Amino acid sequence: MLMEENNQDSRERIEREEYLATVKPAPGNRYSGTSHSKAWYALYVRSRNEKKVNEMLNREGIETYLPLLKTLKQWSDRKKWVQEPLFKSYLFVHIEKQEYMKVLQTDGVVRYITFEGKAVPVPPQQILAIKQFLNKEEDPEILSELFEAGDHVEITRGSLRGLTGNLIDFRGKQKVQIEIESIGKSIYLTIPKSYLKVVSPD
């Protein structure tokens, strides 16, 4: 196990060095936001360093969001509730252009999630969707003859308005599967039927 962890650390260090070698001091064409506007971006960080990196970025004045999920850990002699990252090795930063390199130079950060050499913005509705997923309570289930599993739906009301996803059967309930494209992960939300409409997939 220790050897596997060391190998992973070595791979992440190499990946970070290779990524930094492609980034110029002035981000210019690598930053896809405007110079005076903030946008959310996903960071890939070293394994088991999510909380540490989050704290360091906060100390530097960087706005972050590290989704944490409360889980029950079982040891041989005890059980304990702990908070673990929802997405292993990922966290989100809300930054302006001039903060791009400051974030990247933080110890433990491996790279931004990029597409064609540019950091990929994460829509703010997706950040809200993650927060709603983690803070969920017993919401009304989607129960309507108008909706069927497999339908592509759009949320038309509330803070998640504009997000689209697929209606699925998840653990015996109908939920909307929303993909966080930048990191290739999905979350599952219960959305009231009055907030949905069926749309055609893009």
Secondary structure, DSSP 8 states (H G I E B T S, - for coil): -HHHHHHHHHHHHHHHHHHHHT--SS-GGG--S-TT--EEEEEEE-TT-HHHHHHHHHHTT-EEE--EEEEEEE-SS-EEEEEEESSTTEEEEEE-GGGHHHHHTSTTEEEE-EETTEE-EE-HHHHHHHHHHHT---------TT--TT-EEEE-SSTTTT-EEEEEEETTEEEEEEEEGGGTEEEEE---GGGEEE----
